[in-house]
Amino acid sequence: MRVVAGMIARRVSLLFGLALVGCVAGNAPQDTPAVEHLYQSEAEAWAPRAEILALKRAGKARRSKRAPGWPGEPPPRRVPEQAPIESRFETAQLWSNAIDWEPAIAVDRTSSYVYQMTNRYGVPECASGCPDPAIILRRSSDGGNTWGPDRYVLRTVGSQYDPQIEVADNGVLYAALMDNFNPGVIFIKSLDQGETWSEPIPMSGPGTPIPWSDKPLLTVSRDGRDVYLAFNSSHSFVAASHDFGETWQAPVKTNRGFRYWFHSGGAVAANGDVYFASSDYTADFSGAVHISIIRSVDGGKSWTTYRVDTSAEVPDCKWAAGCYLGYFGPQADVAVDSAGTVMVAYNASDLDGAPQSLYVKTSTNGVDWSERILISPPFNNALAGFPALASGTQPGDFRVVWIDDRNGSETAFNVWYRQTSDGGKTWSAVARLSNARDGAVYKTADGFAFPYGDYLEIGVDGNGALHAIWGEGISYDDAGGTWYTRVR
């Protein structure tokens, strides 16, 4: 049996919860309802798995291969380019020859430490009895010049997925991951730079009102005192800790209605306001997708959702083995600079099934948002998505990274980068980060065959260097690996 078979099972499992939700969109902003028991029993929560498996096998994507041009899409507002920013682009490096995807990164701005996690299938570094797949950690003490050995993070009963890692200014590491879907999302932390980890704290599962959970998103205040962990159980939940992750408030349900929520970005502002960037879908990924910012001004006791934009129905991906409708759907990330400017980056389209483009909006208060600005080049047939956003060391400094296939429709994807130093008024020219021309069977001089995993991540160190990590592969079902680079 191929080890990648576990990937297929994982992605099918990811979809089982969609049958629990309907197609009613909530209004924005919306007040946060109280936590409630979502299901009559745990068995009820897991019952739809067979139905979704049948849906996936039937391949019910609504549209065939993209038609060139997509005439009729409104011309977007383009952002002016600013003077070139002096940067040095390194050649992207492959982490390992293992089957890795969906990586995460944490950059310590007060030291030269950089931390990376990845989801690995096969886990050759671990003795017998380890979960497969498992989360693997490595660290650099010299800003990413060299890397220590790969480390297995912790032993769990279930398979591990979706790593998240953050580092506070005092060097404490905070992490979240999935211990399968039940108990689901767990939280751990390390006081010794990843040598050892605390006992995991589950956010759902037995003994809680939330029977299962998926897709954690972790964000931490600079001093590490305030820790926020968003996740979904069909609905959107956020848990908060205000004692460095030692104890946790009960997770708060942030949405009304019956759509499926995914969190893909988070940030804590200097004034304590908390932001999560999220998108919500119908049960089968058809129809409009809402892109939202979920905000709390009271330490996570209550949350308000602000609709930032709405995308038309997502493009299909039947051209890639195993890919399901929704994989290339809208995602969003959010960052806050030192002056309090909030920026959101997301992918969306105005036409059903059309390739999506990359946009940004800004806000000075997290409530009122600017007009959207296109920052991916306006190639009508280029499929853009998987945005990652980070603030830099100075006010107005934001970095955004995304993936698109401008070099070859559905065959040559690349990771692209832009930077602004004036809060998004102007942007640097687009630069290619996935610049290695070979090194794997899925790579050519034009790009890589498929974006491997649901997300990529970036971070900015104390010297202003960008650190980026992402996945590349053959297809959704087949093998791939985790890649990393710096921009200094």
Wavefront OBJ file of the C-alpha trace (Angstrom):
o trace
v 0.000 0.000 0.000
v 1.290 3.477 -0.869
v 1.755 5.763 2.106
v -0.093 8.483 0.185
v -3.274 6.465 0.586
v -3.517 8.054 4.009
v -3.740 11.459 2.331
v -6.813 10.436 0.416
v -8.482 9.153 3.551
v -7.550 12.362 5.368
v -9.053 14.596 2.704
v -12.228 12.499 2.524
v -12.486 12.739 6.305
v -12.115 16.498 6.045
v -15.315 16.610 4.028
v -17.517 14.403 6.179
v -18.728 17.245 8.340
v -20.175 19.128 5.385
v -23.304 17.030 5.442
v -24.013 18.470 8.875
v -24.580 21.937 7.553
v -27.113 23.615 5.300
v -27.025 26.482 2.875
v -28.233 29.485 4.872
v -25.900 32.474 4.913
v -25.797 34.672 7.996
v -25.789 38.455 7.922
v -22.746 40.506 8.865
v -21.911 41.833 11.312
v -23.447 39.254 13.584
v -23.451 38.934 17.366
v -21.926 35.852 18.896
v -24.371 33.265 20.224
v -23.619 31.241 23.334
v -21.869 27.875 23.165
v -24.345 25.076 22.599
v -24.375 21.331 22.097
v -24.278 20.920 18.331
v -25.421 17.325 17.987
v -27.702 14.908 19.802
v -24.865 12.399 20.014
v -21.306 11.856 18.886
v -22.506 9.172 16.477
v -24.737 11.713 14.781
v -21.772 13.979 14.152
v -19.874 11.218 12.363
v -22.817 9.676 10.503
v -22.511 11.647 7.209
v -19.044 10.332 6.402
v -20.305 7.605 4.038
v -22.522 10.086 2.187
v -19.635 12.498 1.578
v -17.361 9.643 0.534
v -19.922 8.673 -2.108
v -20.154 12.300 -3.239
v -16.394 12.530 -3.638
v -16.173 9.268 -5.550
v -18.913 10.427 -7.879
v -16.788 13.441 -8.754
v -19.626 15.936 -8.525
v -17.649 18.999 -9.552
v -19.985 21.380 -11.329
v -17.744 22.603 -14.107
v -15.281 21.168 -16.569
v -11.867 22.495 -17.593
v -11.637 26.274 -17.699
v -12.436 28.085 -20.875
v -9.803 30.618 -21.930
v -10.395 34.281 -21.331
v -13.524 34.305 -19.187
v -15.034 37.260 -21.048
v -17.377 39.448 -19.083
v -15.454 39.593 -15.803
v -15.347 43.210 -14.588
v -11.964 44.895 -15.000
v -10.323 45.079 -11.551
v -8.723 48.084 -9.953
v -4.975 47.565 -10.258
v -2.516 48.681 -7.643
v 0.352 50.983 -8.685
v 3.867 49.645 -8.274
v 6.255 51.392 -5.923
v 9.987 51.836 -6.334
v 11.884 48.525 -6.112
v 12.587 47.298 -2.594
v 16.135 46.057 -2.188
v 15.841 42.322 -1.534
v 17.928 39.230 -2.057
v 15.993 36.173 -3.195
v 17.500 32.841 -2.253
v 16.959 29.605 -4.164
v 14.115 27.585 -2.690
v 15.130 24.410 -0.885
v 13.341 21.067 -0.436
v 13.067 20.120 3.247
v 13.314 16.319 2.807
v 12.681 13.462 0.412
v 9.745 12.310 2.540
v 6.096 12.899 1.666
v 5.440 16.227 3.424
v 2.662 18.790 3.081
v 0.774 21.596 4.848
v 3.767 23.122 6.662
v 3.856 25.895 9.266
v 6.537 28.381 10.338
v 7.315 30.572 13.365
v 9.978 33.293 13.330
v 11.346 34.676 16.605
v 11.798 38.432 16.129
v 13.890 38.754 19.302
v 16.466 36.103 18.377
v 17.822 34.235 15.356
v 15.611 31.168 15.883
v 13.241 29.955 13.189
v 10.917 26.961 13.631
v 9.181 24.848 11.012
v 6.605 22.072 11.220
v 5.302 19.791 8.495
v 2.808 16.959 8.161
v 4.818 13.841 7.204
v 3.665 10.484 5.888
v 5.856 7.461 6.660
v 7.629 9.068 9.662
v 10.998 7.288 9.308
v 12.484 9.306 12.185
v 10.150 7.776 14.763
v 10.257 4.407 16.479
v 7.384 1.945 16.156
v 4.008 3.012 17.470
v 4.039 6.579 16.175
v 1.012 7.988 14.373
v 1.146 8.154 10.600
v 0.996 10.842 9.377
v 2.763 12.768 12.136
v 3.916 16.332 12.754
v 7.668 16.854 12.378
v 9.584 19.862 13.765
v 12.940 21.329 12.857
v 14.632 24.520 14.050
v 17.388 26.890 13.015
v 19.422 28.928 15.497
v 21.042 31.105 12.833
v 18.117 32.639 10.998
v 17.602 29.766 8.571
v 21.190 29.336 7.363
v 21.412 25.828 8.817
v 18.886 23.451 10.335
v 18.977 20.954 13.173
v 17.647 17.400 12.898
v 14.013 16.616 12.271
v 12.119 15.916 15.488
v 8.950 14.007 16.197
v 6.787 16.348 18.308
v 4.523 14.075 20.364
v 2.827 10.696 20.418
v -0.950 10.546 19.960
v -3.455 7.764 19.458
v -4.775 9.177 16.191
v -3.090 10.448 13.069
v -1.828 14.034 13.187
v -2.694 16.845 10.760
v -2.731 20.627 10.260
v 0.208 21.925 12.344
v 0.260 25.463 13.709
v 3.239 27.021 15.497
v 3.833 30.485 16.992
v 6.639 31.973 19.082
v 6.355 34.769 21.650
v 9.002 37.425 22.266
v 10.212 35.482 25.296
v 10.998 32.465 23.111
v 8.134 30.256 24.301
v 6.686 28.096 21.532
v 2.950 27.543 21.150
v 1.561 24.876 18.812
v -1.711 23.301 17.777
v -2.483 20.280 15.646
v -5.159 17.702 15.027
v -5.200 14.373 16.850
v -7.389 12.927 14.130
v -10.920 14.405 14.253
v -11.702 13.076 17.721
v -10.518 14.476 20.058
v -9.442 16.686 17.168
v -7.640 19.980 17.800
v -5.124 19.955 20.660
v -2.821 22.640 22.098
v 0.770 22.198 23.331
v 3.636 24.514 24.246
v 7.386 24.307 24.753
v 9.615 26.268 27.138
v 12.884 24.897 25.739
v 12.784 25.711 22.008
v 10.996 22.509 21.041
v 13.079 20.015 23.027
v 10.071 18.986 25.110
v 6.351 19.758 24.967
v 3.560 20.083 27.503
v 0.753 17.607 27.856
v -1.816 18.272 25.102
v -4.996 20.157 25.948
v -7.945 19.085 23.730
v -10.449 21.633 22.438
v -13.144 19.060 21.590
v -13.978 15.390 21.907
v -15.037 13.303 24.923
v -16.197 15.352 27.891
v -16.815 18.513 25.854
v -19.926 19.863 24.081
v -18.028 19.728 20.757
v -17.736 16.114 19.542
v -15.056 16.650 16.877
v -12.961 19.447 15.388
v -10.862 20.326 12.361
v -8.479 22.936 10.934
v -6.879 24.806 13.857
v -5.642 28.381 13.470
v -3.413 29.701 16.262
v -2.461 33.295 17.046
v -0.589 34.710 20.057
v 0.121 38.148 21.534
v 3.741 39.338 21.340
v 4.279 38.676 25.063
v 2.664 35.233 24.844
v 0.094 35.891 27.560
v -2.962 35.892 25.272
v -3.398 32.793 23.116
v -6.319 32.280 20.735
v -7.142 29.046 18.928
v -9.828 29.008 16.232
v -11.147 25.794 14.705
v -14.266 24.406 13.108
v -16.752 21.695 13.925
v -18.840 22.628 10.918
v -19.481 25.870 12.861
v -16.749 28.334 13.805
v -15.265 28.246 17.312
v -12.542 30.204 19.111
v -10.969 29.298 22.466
v -8.914 31.788 24.492
v -6.246 31.613 27.183
v -4.927 34.602 29.136
v -2.272 32.857 31.212
v 0.212 31.775 28.537
v -1.816 28.729 27.471
v -2.024 27.168 30.933
v -5.824 27.280 31.226
v -8.505 27.880 28.620
v -11.938 29.423 28.473
v -14.673 27.302 26.917
v -14.656 27.656 23.098
v -17.092 30.298 21.852
v -19.251 29.631 18.786
v -18.908 32.695 16.558
v -21.427 32.111 13.778
v -25.124 31.741 13.150
v -26.687 29.856 10.280
v -25.621 26.554 8.804
v -22.549 26.951 6.657
v -19.146 25.287 6.926
v -16.364 27.575 8.219
v -12.613 27.517 7.649
v -10.165 29.789 9.469
v -7.003 30.587 7.518
v -5.415 33.584 9.262
v -5.176 35.255 12.646
v -3.531 38.223 14.373
v -3.451 39.943 17.768
v -3.080 43.737 17.620
v -0.957 45.716 20.071
v -4.134 47.035 21.735
v -5.366 43.482 22.356
v -7.963 43.282 19.587
v -8.017 39.847 17.954
v -8.741 39.047 14.315
v -9.370 35.816 12.443
v -9.734 35.639 8.666
v -12.295 33.042 7.616
v -14.345 31.781 4.701
v -17.639 29.920 4.822
v -19.148 27.543 2.279
v -22.324 25.620 1.541
v -22.441 21.888 2.260
v -21.208 20.811 -1.186
v -18.973 23.848 -1.904
v -21.390 25.087 -4.576
v -22.580 28.671 -4.767
v -21.170 31.838 -3.253
v -18.365 31.851 -0.678
v -18.178 34.540 2.020
v -14.866 36.018 3.125
v -15.023 37.467 6.634
v -13.052 38.944 9.488
v -14.052 37.698 12.939
v -13.067 40.229 15.622
v -13.048 40.350 19.421
v -12.347 43.412 21.554
v -12.972 41.769 24.934
v -10.381 39.007 25.091
v -12.435 36.444 23.196
v -15.569 36.540 25.349
v -17.610 37.648 22.335
v -16.965 37.907 18.613
v -18.397 39.928 15.733
v -18.206 38.829 12.102
v -17.653 41.422 9.355
v -18.262 40.381 5.747
v -15.254 41.582 3.753
v -16.223 40.218 0.339
v -18.200 37.505 -1.432
v -16.800 35.253 -4.127
v -18.708 33.491 -6.858
v -18.622 29.701 -6.962
v -15.175 28.142 -6.874
v -13.454 26.610 -9.915
v -13.290 22.852 -10.125
v -10.074 20.814 -10.276
v -11.064 17.528 -11.885
v -7.863 17.768 -13.914
v -5.843 16.794 -10.786
v -6.108 13.286 -9.370
v -8.197 13.269 -6.196
v -8.892 17.010 -6.125
v -12.375 17.999 -4.962
v -14.577 21.024 -5.577
v -13.610 23.580 -2.956
v -9.865 22.887 -2.838
v -9.171 26.028 -4.856
v -11.825 28.000 -3.009
v -11.323 31.364 -1.297
v -8.976 31.635 1.652
v -7.963 34.737 3.589
v -5.159 35.850 5.867
v -4.972 38.864 8.168
v -2.116 40.899 9.668
v -1.799 44.029 11.812
v 1.201 46.367 11.625
v 2.778 48.267 14.525
v 0.606 51.325 13.777
v -2.627 49.325 14.058
v -3.437 49.093 10.342
v -5.262 45.848 9.614
v -4.851 44.167 6.225
v -6.652 41.175 4.785
v -5.506 39.261 1.682
v -7.805 36.785 -0.058
v -8.636 35.099 -3.360
v -12.029 35.482 -5.029
v -13.830 35.685 -8.374
v -16.915 37.469 -9.666
v -17.951 34.695 -12.070
v -19.037 31.151 -11.157
v -16.302 28.622 -11.842
v -13.837 31.233 -13.066
v -10.182 31.341 -11.989
v -9.739 33.409 -8.848
v -7.541 36.464 -8.295
v -5.698 37.815 -5.243
v -6.980 40.961 -3.499
v -6.189 43.031 -0.411
v -8.232 45.391 1.745
v -7.187 47.552 4.697
v -8.858 48.982 7.770
v -7.877 51.306 10.583
v -10.425 49.895 13.026
v -11.242 46.360 11.869
v -14.805 47.392 11.076
v -14.704 49.659 8.014
v -12.778 48.277 5.068
v -11.281 49.878 1.971
v -12.155 49.072 -1.607
v -10.500 45.845 -2.710
v -7.285 46.127 -4.711
v -6.027 43.472 -7.122
v -2.416 42.496 -6.441
v -2.105 39.360 -8.586
v -1.493 40.144 -12.268
v -4.765 40.298 -14.262
v -4.285 37.107 -16.266
v -7.849 36.006 -16.939
v -6.960 32.327 -17.047
v -4.496 32.202 -14.131
v -5.776 30.412 -11.041
v -4.612 32.245 -7.880
v -5.080 31.183 -4.266
v -3.565 30.054 -0.949
v -2.620 33.566 0.283
v -0.324 34.166 3.265
v 0.126 37.611 4.810
v 2.493 39.039 7.441
v 3.361 42.453 8.788
v 6.960 43.616 8.777
v 9.037 45.466 11.311
v 7.947 49.006 10.350
v 4.541 50.711 10.108
v 2.996 50.167 6.684
v 5.190 47.125 5.938
v 3.184 44.110 4.779
v 4.252 41.013 2.836
v 1.923 38.755 0.854
v 2.609 35.410 -0.820
v 0.287 33.283 -2.934
v 0.236 30.525 -5.569
v -0.927 30.797 -9.184
v -0.475 28.985 -12.494
v 0.279 31.870 -14.860
v 3.279 29.930 -16.269
v 1.092 27.061 -17.450
v -2.621 26.609 -16.859
v -3.142 23.672 -14.462
v 0.426 22.446 -15.069
v 2.922 25.046 -13.810
v 2.147 26.582 -10.420
v 4.483 28.931 -8.592
v 4.724 30.828 -5.310
v 4.725 34.614 -5.797
v 5.612 37.516 -3.498
v 4.864 41.218 -3.147
v 5.666 43.791 -0.460
v 4.270 47.192 0.444
v 5.940 49.774 2.659
v 3.056 52.282 2.670
v 0.150 50.243 3.985
v -0.967 48.884 0.618
v -1.087 52.079 -1.445
v 1.691 50.787 -3.709
v 3.354 47.390 -4.047
v 6.677 46.019 -5.239
v 6.856 44.127 -8.509
v 5.792 40.483 -8.376
v 8.692 38.124 -7.592
v 8.843 34.341 -7.890
v 9.820 32.459 -4.712
v 9.524 28.897 -6.059
v 12.583 29.540 -8.195
v 14.279 26.133 -8.044
v 14.181 24.729 -11.572
v 14.433 21.067 -10.569
v 14.933 18.828 -7.545
v 11.730 16.761 -7.723
v 9.711 14.870 -10.322
v 6.921 17.444 -10.129
v 9.165 20.432 -10.902
v 10.205 22.002 -14.201
v 11.739 25.319 -15.104
v 8.183 26.682 -15.433
v 6.949 25.633 -11.998
v 5.484 22.700 -10.078
v 2.557 20.455 -10.958
v 0.173 21.085 -8.051
v -0.152 23.073 -4.779
v 0.397 20.404 -2.124
v -1.845 21.052 0.869
v -4.476 23.552 1.910
v -2.170 26.387 2.920
v 1.307 27.913 3.051
v 2.821 30.219 5.677
v 5.248 33.135 6.013
v 6.933 35.100 8.795
v 9.197 38.154 9.085
v 12.206 38.172 11.416
v 13.651 41.045 13.437
v 15.944 42.033 10.572
v 13.039 42.293 8.139
v 13.799 39.068 6.240
v 10.847 37.075 4.932
v 10.700 33.333 5.608
v 8.257 31.324 3.470
v 7.255 27.663 3.489
v 4.857 25.764 1.202
v 4.042 22.407 -0.390
v 4.541 21.212 -3.966
v 3.387 17.924 -5.458
v 2.290 15.856 -8.421
v -1.436 16.027 -7.644
v -3.764 15.957 -4.660
v -3.492 12.165 -4.363
v 0.164 11.676 -5.210
v 3.492 12.452 -3.573
v 5.005 15.854 -2.862
v 7.209 17.768 -0.464
v 7.702 20.882 1.655
v 9.828 23.774 0.322
v 11.347 26.777 2.054
v 13.062 30.025 1.119
v 14.076 33.464 2.463
v 13.958 36.983 1.078
v 16.552 39.234 2.706
l 1 2 3 4 5 6 7 8 9 10 11 12 13 14 15 16 17 18 19 20 21 22 23 24 25 26 27 28 29 30 31 32 33 34 35 36 37 38 39 40 41 42 43 44 45 46 47 48 49 50 51 52 53 54 55 56 57 58 59 60 61 62 63 64 65 66 67 68 69 70 71 72 73 74 75 76 77 78 79 80 81 82 83 84 85 86 87 88 89 90 91 92 93 94 95 96 97 98 99 100 101 102 103 104 105 106 107 108 109 110 111 112 113 114 115 116 117 118 119 120 121 122 123 124 125 126 127 128 129 130 131 132 133 134 135 136 137 138 139 140 141 142 143 144 145 146 147 148 149 150 151 152 153 154 155 156 157 158 159 160 161 162 163 164 165 166 167 168 169 170 171 172 173 174 175 176 177 178 179 180 181 182 183 184 185 186 187 188 189 190 191 192 193 194 195 196 197 198 199 200 201 202 203 204 205 206 207 208 209 210 211 212 213 214 215 216 217 218 219 220 221 222 223 224 225 226 227 228 229 230 231 232 233 234 235 236 237 238 239 240 241 242 243 244 245 246 247 248 249 250 251 252 253 254 255 256 257 258 259 260 261 262 263 264 265 266 267 268 269 270 271 272 273 274 275 276 277 278 279 280 281 282 283 284 285 286 287 288 289 290 291 292 293 294 295 296 297 298 299 300 301 302 303 304 305 306 307 308 309 310 311 312 313 314 315 316 317 318 319 320 321 322 323 324 325 326 327 328 329 330 331 332 333 334 335 336 337 338 339 340 341 342 343 344 345 346 347 348 349 350 351 352 353 354 355 356 357 358 359 360 361 362 363 364 365 366 367 368 369 370 371 372 373 374 375 376 377 378 379 380 381 382 383 384 385 386 387 388 389 390 391 392 393 394 395 396 397 398 399 400 401 402 403 404 405 406 407 408 409 410 411 412 413 414 415 416 417 418 419 420 421 422 423 424 425 426 427 428 429 430 431 432 433 434 435 436 437 438 439 440 441 442 443 444 445 446 447 448 449 450 451 452 453 454 455 456 457 458 459 460 461 462 463 464 465 466 467 468 469 470 471 472 473 474 475 476 477 478 479 480 481 482 483 484 485 486 487 488
